[in-house]
Amino acid sequence: MSIFSRMADIINSNLNSMLDKAEDPQKMIRLIIQEMEETLVEVRSSSARVIADKKTAQRRLERVQSEVDDWEAKAKLAISKGREDLARAALAEKHAVAEEIAAVEQELGALDEHLDHLNDEIGQLQQKLNDAKAKQKAMMMRAKTVSSRLKVKRQVHREALDDAFAKFEHFERRMDHIEGQVDAMDLGRDGKPGLATEIEDLVNDEKVNDELARLKAEMSAKTDTESR
């Protein structure tokens, strides 16, 4: 593919469409920017060669114009000396050289047109390159933002889990304390308890059982809420 066809493809391409279809948009835009930069370097090199050719043609035109002036001066000299034959010959040479002037001027016109075309396409390509770099910067900022948001969400979830585990551990400690109170009531009871003591133990056991049931209900409700 020639440099000019590549440049035309890039200028006419839809950057957003290319990125939407790419499996890895960031990799694709890096390749696009690399291609644009390489093409831009080649186009500028071509422009430099055309400018050099134009300068060469301009020097040749100046030289030929000088020859035309020189032959005309010789024709005038021949006329002044009465040598019309030499004057005719000098004018014939002048006309031959003048034809070369027309060819050089035509070449300069073509070079100017070529340069204008290159300058126009370089401008379009540079704009495309700027757009691609802006797109790349936006994609990098978006990726950074998404990464930060994901990090924050993970941290929030971690804190929520830690809080849930802490509350569960707190309930376990309360249950351990209550069960310890129950076990402590049985300490030192070697003999058979009296009727009043047994009745009092039944009342205390009922209170403890009620509190145990209440705590278990609270824990069960808390666990159901957190699992939803």
C-alpha positions, 0 to 999 in steps of 0.5 A, a space after each residue: 500500500 502506498 503512502 498516499 493510499 494509507 493516508 487517505 484511508 486514515 483520513 477517511 476512517 471513523 475512529 470511534 467505529 474502529 474502536 467500538 469493533 476492537 476487542 482491545 480498544 486501548 491496544 487498537 488506538 496505540 496502533 492507530 496512533 503509531 500508524 498515523 505518526 509513521 505516515 506523517 513522517 513519510 508525508 513530511 519527507 515527501 514534502 521536503 523532496 518536492 520542495 527541493 525539486 521546486 527549488 531546483 526548477 526555480 534555479 533552472 528557470 532563472 538560468 534559462 531566462 538569463 539565456 533568453 536575455 543573453 540571446 536577445 542581447 546578442 541579436 541586438 548586437 548583430 543588428 547593430 553590426 549589420 549582421 542580420 543573419 547572425 541576429 536571426 540565428 540569435 533569435 532562433 536560439 532565443 525562441 528554442 530556449 523560451 520553449 524550455 521556459 514554458 516547460 519549467 514553468 509547467 513543472 513548477 506549477 505541477 510541483 506547487 499543486 502537489 505541495 498544496 495537496 500534501 499540505 492539505 492532507 498533512 493538516 487533515 492527518 495532523 488533526 486526526 492524530 490529535 483526535 486519536 491522542 485525545 481519545 487515548 487520553 480520555 480512555 486512560 482517564 476512564 480506565 483509571 476512574 473505573 479502577 478507582 471506583 472498583 477499589 472503593 467498592 471492594 473496600 466498602 464490601 470488606 468493611 461491611 463484612 468486617 462489621 457483620 463479623 464483629 456484630 456476630 462475635 459480639 452476640 456470641 460473647 453475650 451468649 457465652 456470658 449468659 451461659 456462664 451465669 447459668 453454669 455459675 448458679 450450679 456451683 456449690 450445690 452439693 446437697 439436695 436443694 430445698 423446695 423453695 430453692 428448686 422453685 427459685 431455680 425454676 424461675 431463674 432458669 425460665 428467665 435465662 431461657 427467655 433471654 437466650 431465646 430473645 438473643 437467638 431470635 435477634 441473631 437469626 433476624 440479623 443474619 437473615 437481613 445481612 444475607 439479603 
